[in-house]
């Protein structure tokens, strides 16, 4: 039997408002527990919620960016369940009348196939707190309520995804769109993007869906892929053995690279949804929605096409540059000053990304500004430094925040361009390496590169490579 996976995602994106969804507490991420709390987000008796208008605006912005229909009338509901990090014993969410419906995202697979993934809804809700478990399995668990009430957008897809790879492509697309539209930073390290996965298997070509499994609370795209791969193998084995897959909620254990059963799957009626009596319906005027639509920033797909068209980048380079709005803005600011955008893109995607990964920082917090990078390129273009020395200077710029020219002057890194001086060094290398010279003259062309390397070594890498090649070739021939 051949099986087909049917996958849907529930993606929880934290909206980057300054205050929480229904109170004035800060949403700032803080290592100190329970300092951003008040009677409202702690669910104390008599405390009443007041809707954050900025959260509504960002939810609408996200909905437009996700090609959704924006509801002029939406309602908040109470989703009732008990868990230690939910002090009210219910979560304020949206159920029957969400703010965004019927959207879609288009992804392109590695094979070049275009897939349209439908979005059922993207509704506004508040987050729960966070449980912190002691390292000792028998030790206590603690609860941090800082996250209680933080605004979330829950993006629910239709079961249109067929492979773990497509799921990761969709998650990357959602992350980019949320960042570009300015509604979320999507820092997975801070829990600002979390994913629940629904997966079932059916026989290839069958119309009916299989029994759905939900895998909860993953904050890594790699783990989403691993969990789906495991579930496909696990469910296939059960079905091929004549067993029955039971509907349940599971967790992914990255250490075991396996999912484990958590509880039987809840249905909507288990949560006893009903309209929240403390909150009035949200009514949005057409002018309000239109004003948000007209102010929406350029989104990643449009920017990728423009970078290919206007800057001559390959589609691959444009996709990588535009994978983050911060990286795209950095490139475009530098390209506005420097007329060789392809050269810039190559450097940014290699040297800049390398340094950012080493320092574990985002490019909008990088010490080397776009203007400073352009100054470094201009030194190379004028022949003041070589490309090899430029990498050394760039590392120093990243560490110190100093400008390229100051580092070159302080370390004496300017290229040797004096032809007489280079000729003397070439003559010395030839006289010291007669066997290599004979090899070159005997037809071993690789020997030339070896001799160039020796000349560069004698000059500390400062000799102009073009002049070295010219003088050496003339001397050998």
C-alpha positions in Angstrom: 0.0 0.0 0.0 1.2 3.5 -0.9 0.2 6.3 1.5 -0.2 10.0 1.0 0.3 12.5 3.9 -2.4 15.2 4.4 -0.9 18.0 6.5 -2.4 21.2 8.0 -0.6 23.8 10.2 -1.7 26.0 13.0 0.8 28.7 13.3 0.9 31.0 16.3 2.6 34.4 15.6 3.1 36.9 18.4 2.2 40.4 17.3 4.7 43.0 18.2 2.5 45.4 20.1 4.0 47.3 23.1 1.2 46.2 25.4 -0.9 43.0 25.8 -4.2 42.2 24.1 -6.5 43.3 26.9 -4.4 45.2 29.4 -1.6 47.7 29.6 1.2 45.3 30.7 4.4 45.3 28.6 4.9 42.5 26.0 8.7 42.9 26.3 10.6 39.6 26.5 12.2 39.4 30.0 14.3 36.7 31.7 12.8 37.8 35.1 9.6 35.9 35.7 6.2 37.4 36.6 7.1 41.1 36.3 4.8 42.1 33.4 1.5 41.2 35.1 -1.7 42.9 36.4 -5.1 41.8 37.7 -6.4 41.5 34.1 -3.8 39.1 32.7 -3.7 37.2 36.0 -7.5 36.7 35.8 -8.2 38.2 39.2 -11.9 38.6 40.1 -13.5 41.8 39.0 -10.8 42.6 36.4 -12.2 43.5 33.0 -10.4 43.3 29.6 -10.1 46.3 27.2 -9.2 45.5 23.6 -5.8 46.8 22.3 -6.6 48.7 19.1 -3.0 48.2 17.8 -3.4 44.4 18.1 -6.5 44.7 15.8 -4.6 46.9 13.3 -1.7 44.4 13.2 -4.1 41.4 12.8 -5.8 43.1 9.8 -2.4 44.0 8.3 -1.4 40.4 8.6 -4.7 39.2 7.1 -4.3 41.5 4.1 -0.7 40.2 3.6 -2.0 36.6 3.7 -4.6 37.4 1.0 -7.5 37.0 3.5 -11.0 38.4 3.4 -11.2 40.9 6.3 -14.4 40.5 8.4 -16.2 43.8 9.1 -17.8 42.0 12.1 -15.9 39.6 14.4 -16.4 38.3 17.9 -14.2 37.2 20.8 -15.1 34.0 22.5 -14.0 32.2 25.6 -12.1 28.9 25.0 -12.5 27.0 28.3 -9.9 24.7 29.6 -7.8 24.3 32.8 -4.1 24.3 32.7 -1.7 25.8 35.3 -0.4 28.5 33.0 -3.9 29.8 32.2 -5.0 31.7 35.4 -8.6 32.5 34.2 -9.2 28.8 33.2 -10.2 30.2 29.8 -8.4 31.8 26.9 -9.9 34.8 25.0 -9.9 33.8 21.3 -12.1 33.9 18.3 -14.2 31.0 17.1 -17.3 31.3 14.9 -16.6 34.8 13.7 -12.8 35.4 13.2 -11.3 38.6 11.9 -9.5 37.0 8.8 -10.8 34.2 6.6 -10.2 32.5 3.2 -6.6 33.4 2.5 -3.8 31.7 0.7 0.0 31.5 0.3 1.8 30.3 -2.8 5.0 28.3 -2.3 7.5 27.0 -4.9 9.0 23.6 -4.3 12.6 22.7 -5.1 11.4 21.0 -8.3 9.9 24.3 -9.4 6.3 23.2 -8.8 4.0 26.0 -7.6 1.6 25.1 -4.8 -1.3 27.2 -3.4 -1.9 26.5 0.3 -5.3 27.8 1.5 -5.7 29.6 4.8 -8.9 28.8 6.6 -8.6 31.7 9.1 -6.2 33.9 10.9 -7.8 34.9 14.1 -6.7 37.1 17.1 -6.3 35.7 20.6 -4.3 36.0 23.8 -1.4 33.8 24.8 -1.2 31.6 27.9 1.7 31.7 30.3 4.7 29.4 30.4 5.6 26.4 32.6 9.2 26.0 33.7 10.1 22.5 34.8 12.9 21.7 37.3 15.9 19.8 35.9 15.1 17.1 38.4 12.2 15.1 37.0 10.9 14.8 40.6 11.4 18.4 41.3 8.8 21.2 41.2 7.4 23.1 38.2 7.1 26.9 38.1 4.8 29.2 36.1 5.8 32.5 34.5 2.8 34.7 33.7 4.7 37.3 31.7 3.4 35.9 28.4 -0.2 35.7 29.6 -2.3 38.0 27.5 0.3 38.7 24.8 -1.5 39.1 21.4 -1.3 36.2 19.0 -2.4 35.7 15.5 -3.3 32.0 14.9 -3.0 31.1 11.2 -4.9 27.9 10.4 -4.3 26.3 7.0 -6.4 23.9 5.0 -5.0 20.4 4.8 -3.3 21.2 1.5 0.2 20.3 2.4 1.6 16.9 1.3 5.2 16.7 2.4 7.4 17.8 5.3 9.4 19.9 2.9 6.2 21.8 1.8 5.4 22.4 5.5 8.8 24.0 6.0 8.5 26.1 2.9 5.1 27.4 4.0 6.5 28.2 7.5 9.4 30.1 5.9 6.9 32.0 3.7 4.7 32.9 6.7 7.7 34.1 8.7 8.9 36.3 5.9 5.4 37.8 5.3 4.9 38.5 9.0 8.3 40.2 9.2 7.9 42.2 6.0 4.4 43.4 7.0 5.9 44.6 10.3 3.5 42.8 12.6 6.0 40.4 14.2 9.7 39.8 14.6 9.0 36.0 14.6 11.9 35.3 16.9 11.6 31.6 17.5 14.1 31.7 20.3 11.7 34.0 22.2 8.7 31.8 21.4 7.2 34.4 18.9 6.4 31.8 16.3 5.2 28.4 17.4 3.6 25.6 15.4 1.0 22.9 15.9 0.9 20.2 13.1 -2.1 18.1 12.0 -1.2 15.1 10.0 -3.1 12.0 8.7 -2.4 9.4 6.1 -4.6 8.0 3.4 -4.1 5.6 0.5 -2.7 7.4 -2.5 -5.6 8.5 -4.7 -8.2 8.1 -2.0 -10.6 11.0 -1.4 -11.5 10.4 2.3 -9.1 11.7 5.0 -7.4 9.5 7.5 -7.4 9.8 11.3 -5.8 13.1 12.3 -2.9 13.4 14.8 -2.0 16.8 16.3 1.7 17.5 17.3 1.8 20.5 19.6 4.1 23.4 20.3 7.1 23.2 18.1 9.3 26.3 17.8 11.8 25.0 15.2 11.2 24.4 11.5 13.8 21.6 11.6 11.7 19.9 14.4 8.5 20.3 12.4 10.2 18.5 9.5 11.6 15.7 11.7 8.3 15.3 13.6 6.4 14.9 10.3 8.9 12.5 8.9 8.6 10.4 12.0 4.8 10.4 12.0 4.6 9.4 8.3 6.8 6.4 9.1 4.9 5.5 12.3 1.4 5.8 10.9 2.5 3.9 7.7 3.8 1.0 9.9 0.5 0.9 11.9 -1.7 0.9 8.8 0.4 -1.7 6.9 0.2 -3.9 10.0 -3.6 -3.8 9.9 -3.7 -1.5 13.0 -5.9 1.6 13.6 -4.5 5.1 14.1 -6.2 6.6 17.1 -6.9 10.4 17.1 -4.7 12.0 19.7 -2.5 14.9 20.6 1.3 14.1 20.6 4.5 15.9 21.5 7.8 15.8 19.6 10.9 14.8 21.6 13.9 16.1 19.7 16.3 14.0 21.8 14.6 10.8 20.8 13.6 12.2 17.3 10.1 10.8 17.9 6.6 11.9 18.8 5.0 10.6 22.0 1.4 10.5 23.0 0.2 13.3 25.2 -3.6 13.0 25.4 -6.7 12.1 23.4 -7.5 14.8 20.8 -9.9 17.5 21.9 -12.8 18.6 19.8 -14.3 22.1 19.6 -17.1 21.1 21.9 -14.6 20.1 24.6 -13.7 23.8 25.0 -17.3 25.0 25.4 -16.8 28.1 23.3 -19.2 31.0 23.9 -19.0 34.7 23.1 -17.1 36.6 25.8 -19.6 38.7 27.7 -17.0 41.3 28.7 -16.0 42.2 25.1 -18.2 43.9 22.5 -17.9 42.7 18.8 -15.2 44.2 16.7 -16.7 46.3 13.8 -14.3 47.5 11.2 -15.2 50.3 8.7 -14.2 49.9 5.1 -12.1 53.0 5.2 -10.1 51.6 8.1 -9.4 48.4 6.2 -8.6 50.3 3.0 -6.1 52.6 4.8 -4.2 49.6 6.1 -4.2 47.9 2.7 -2.8 51.1 1.0 0.0 51.4 3.6 1.1 47.8 3.5 4.9 47.6 2.8 6.4 45.7 -0.1 6.1 42.0 0.5 8.9 39.4 -0.1 7.7 38.0 -3.4 7.4 41.4 -4.9 10.8 42.4 -3.6 12.4 39.3 -5.0 11.1 40.0 -8.4 12.2 43.6 -8.2 15.7 42.7 -7.1 16.1 40.3 -10.1 14.8 43.0 -12.4 16.4 46.1 -11.1 19.7 44.8 -9.7 20.4 41.8 -12.0 20.5 39.3 -9.2 19.9 35.6 -9.9 16.6 34.3 -8.5 18.6 32.2 -6.0 20.5 35.2 -4.7 17.4 37.4 -4.6 15.5 34.7 -2.6 18.4 34.5 -0.1 18.8 38.3 0.2 15.0 38.7 0.6 14.7 35.9 3.2 14.7 38.7 5.8 13.5 42.3 5.5 16.5 43.4 7.5 18.9 41.7 5.1 17.0 43.1 2.1 17.0 46.6 3.5 20.8 46.4 4.2 21.5 45.3 0.7 19.3 47.9 -0.9 20.8 50.7 1.1 24.3 49.6 0.1 23.3 49.1 -3.5 22.0 52.7 -3.5 25.6 53.9 -3.0 27.5 51.3 -4.9 27.0 50.5 -8.6 27.9 46.8 -8.5 24.9 45.1 -6.8 25.9 41.6 -7.8 29.3 42.0 -6.1 27.6 43.3 -3.0 25.1 40.4 -2.9 27.9 37.9 -3.2 29.8 39.4 -0.3 26.7 39.8 1.9 25.6 36.2 1.3 29.1 34.9 2.1 31.2 37.1 4.4 28.4 39.1 6.1 26.2 36.1 6.8 29.2 34.2 8.1 30.1 36.9 10.6 26.4 37.3 11.7 26.1 33.6 12.3 29.4 33.6 14.3 28.2 36.5 16.5 24.6 35.3 16.6 23.2 38.7 15.8 20.7 40.0 13.2 21.9 42.4 10.5 20.0 45.4 11.8 22.2 45.2 14.9 25.4 44.8 12.9 28.3 47.2 13.6 29.2 47.4 9.9 26.6 49.7 8.3 25.8 49.6 4.6 27.8 52.8 4.1 30.9 51.3 5.9 30.6 48.2 3.6 30.6 50.5 0.5 33.7 52.3 1.8 35.5 48.9 2.1 34.5 48.0 -1.5 35.7 51.4 -2.8 39.2 50.6 -1.2 39.2 47.4 -3.2 38.2 49.0 -6.4 40.9 51.7 -6.1 43.5 49.0 -5.5 44.3 50.1 -2.0 43.7 46.6 -0.6 43.2 43.2 -2.2 40.2 41.0 -1.8 42.0 38.8 0.6 43.0 41.7 2.8 39.5 43.1 2.6 38.2 40.0 4.4 40.7 40.6 7.2 39.6 44.2 7.4 36.0 43.3 7.4 36.5 41.0 10.4 38.2 43.9 12.2 35.3 46.2 11.3 32.8 43.8 12.7 34.7 43.4 16.0 35.6 47.1 16.5 33.0 49.1 14.6 35.9 51.1 13.0 35.9 52.2 9.4 37.8 50.3 6.8 40.4 53.1 6.0 41.2 53.6 9.6 42.0 49.9 10.0 44.0 49.7 6.8 46.1 52.8 7.9 46.6 51.5 11.5 47.7 48.0 10.4 49.7 49.1 7.3 47.6 46.9 5.0 47.8 48.9 1.8 48.6 47.0 -1.3 52.1 46.9 -2.7 51.8 48.4 -6.2 55.4 49.5 -6.8 56.3 47.5 -9.9 60.1 47.6 -9.3 59.6 46.3 -5.7 57.3 43.4 -7.0 59.8 42.6 -9.8 62.6 42.2 -7.2 60.5 39.8 -5.2 59.5 37.9 -8.3 63.2 37.5 -9.3 64.0 36.2 -5.9 61.2 33.6 -6.0 62.3 32.4 -9.4 65.9 32.0 -8.3 64.9 30.1 -5.1 62.5 27.7 -6.9 64.3 26.5 -10.1 62.6 23.1 -10.0 59.1 24.7 -10.0 60.1 27.1 -12.8 61.3 24.1 -14.9 58.0 22.4 -14.2 56.1 25.4 -15.5 58.2 25.7 -18.6 57.7 22.0 -19.1 53.9 22.5 -19.4 52.8 22.2 -15.7 50.6 25.2 -15.6 49.6 24.7 -11.9 53.2 25.6 -11.0 52.4 29.2 -12.0 49.8 29.5 -9.2 52.3 28.0 -6.7 54.8 30.7 -7.7 52.2 33.5 -7.4 51.5 32.2 -3.9 55.1 32.4 -2.9 55.3 36.0 -4.1 52.2 36.9 -2.2 53.6 35.2 0.9 56.8 37.3 0.7 54.7 40.5 0.6 52.4 39.4 3.4 49.6 39.2 1.0 49.8 42.9 0.2 51.1 42.7 -3.4 48.6 43.6 -6.1 47.7 40.2 -7.6 47.2 41.6 -11.1 50.7 43.2 -11.2 52.2 40.0 -9.7 50.6 37.8 -12.4 51.8 40.2 -15.1 55.4 40.5 -14.0 55.8 36.9 -13.1 54.4 35.7 -16.4 56.7 38.1 -18.3 59.7 36.9 -16.3 59.0 33.2 -16.9 58.5 33.6 -20.6 
